[in-house]
Amino acid sequence: MPSTAPLTPPSAPGIEERSESPPAGAAQERALLRHLVDAVADPLLFTSPEGQVLMANARARELLVAGEGASEGYRRAVELNQRLFHTALLSSITGGASPVRRRDLSLVDPVEGTDLLFELDCNLVQEPGNPAGRVCVLRNVTDLGRATRALGESYRRLRASEQEARSERLRLDLVLDSVADPIILTDPAGGTVLMNDPAERLFAATHDSGEATRRRAHTNDAHLSSFLSHLLSPGGARRWRGELALVDPTTGAPLPMEGIASQVLNDQGEPTSIVTLLHDRTEAREKARLLEQLTAASNELEAKVHTATAELAEQNEKLRRQALQLEQASAAKSQFLANMSHEFRTPLNAILGYTSMLLQGVNGEMTPQQRKNLQRIDSNGRHLLQVINEILDITRIEAGRMPLNETDFMLPELLQEVMAEMDPIIARTKLTVSTALAPELPEVHNDRQKVKQIVLNLLSNALKFTHEGSVQVSAAYEMATSTVAISVKDTGIGIAPEHLEKIFEDFQQVDSSPTRAYGGTGLGLSICRRLAAMMGGRVNVHSTPGQGSTFTLQLPRRMRRP
Ligand code: ADP
């Protein structure tokens, strides 16, 4: 078994003596040998065949021997180195599981504390006449190891970059192919480096393609080359934008394209490639064409609207003039009627006055026939006066010359007056005429005379169109709306639903035939409705033919001018 005993510091540097002193010549030779061995930079050791160290050079001693005054750290490093060296030496000698003559040996630099890598090379030396031994050389391969590691690292990095570049290229291909627009990458001389699928469809015809398709693809290519020439020519542009009149190689359909080409520069500003992006302008052109059509249509429409507006304005002007003329004509008519009514009334009042005097016997007694005729003159004269008065009222209202006289009055008194005035006519009928007044009727603030005129008109109509039964005049007050209502209800002939609105129009009667049974002008209700409206109220009717009618005047308790 080889000795694993640690080396003891040799008494003299160099070779450990193990035999008696040699003769003087041999000692000299030995000293020379020792110097030679010490001069070797790598650790060098001579051991017995079993591994016991017999001699170590200076470098080996530095690593494996701790001198007297060595520090604690130094000693520990040396101890560790001795153990590592012996283990390596033993496995070199015995071969272990796999005998290797050269093996790596990691030691520690006892001074620096850094790791050192050696290659241990032990050879058995057998000189005739000398005992066998082993010469062990420790070749320092620390730097080599470092370099190998650095190389490995560089290689790994290179592989990683290569991998990255490959996946980058893959990603770029995917991106390029996912872009719908054709993209072409060319070298600075114009040679195609890369193109995406849409670009390939335009420029690269395959062998399977027909003759026509190949020809069109070549024509497209020629167009692209001429487009790129703007950048390729010496002193050419860095970036170029323009139109390319390409065609679909398969169908031959025109494909107007807009192209943008840019030079890609390296860090030194030199062009490395040219990227060209094409964009199909077909849709944009179609949109532009539609927009043009739309604009034209819109302009046409605008012109038409302009003409129509002008025509409308002209028509409006005409209508305005006609309305003015009508207004003037209506005013003239109203004025004429007012004048004529006045002209009629003056002589008519004279006729009625004289008739009344004659009937009173101012000029002596008359024969019964004369009296009868005179009464007819009186009756017709009064009817005529009523017609004239009504026409005068209508014209006054239309001309806005019907004044309103507001006063406070109580409804019971007003209705009493109406009944009293109508008494002679009521007396001539066989009707039951009554009044029904709600309790606590409030004071009314309105045009008393006009309210009375309306009620008189409604009552005289009720008496005229009722042959039997009754007529009732009632008054009520609705607090919620602050409205008074005066109703005249009869059991007369009634009015058909289709005539209910018509009867409020000027000169409208249910029976307007020349042979009609009832007299009248057809102006009464029209005047009533207009007067009621002037006072902020209204007149409405409910009627059933053959059963009777109810006319109601609704008025605000306090006048509200419309
Ligand atoms: P006039 O009584 O002078 O004909 P009005 O304007 O007062 O004019 O009435 C218009 C028409 O309304 C009358 O001709 C009549 O046909 C109808 N009318 C008015 N009041 C009544 C009523 N109480 N019953 C039935 N018909 C009526």
Residues whose N, C-alpha, C, O or C-beta is under 5 A from the ligand:
A	BS01	ADP	N461 A462 F465 G492 G494 I495 I503 Q508 Q509 V510 D511 G519 G520 T521 G522 L523 G524 L525 S526 S549
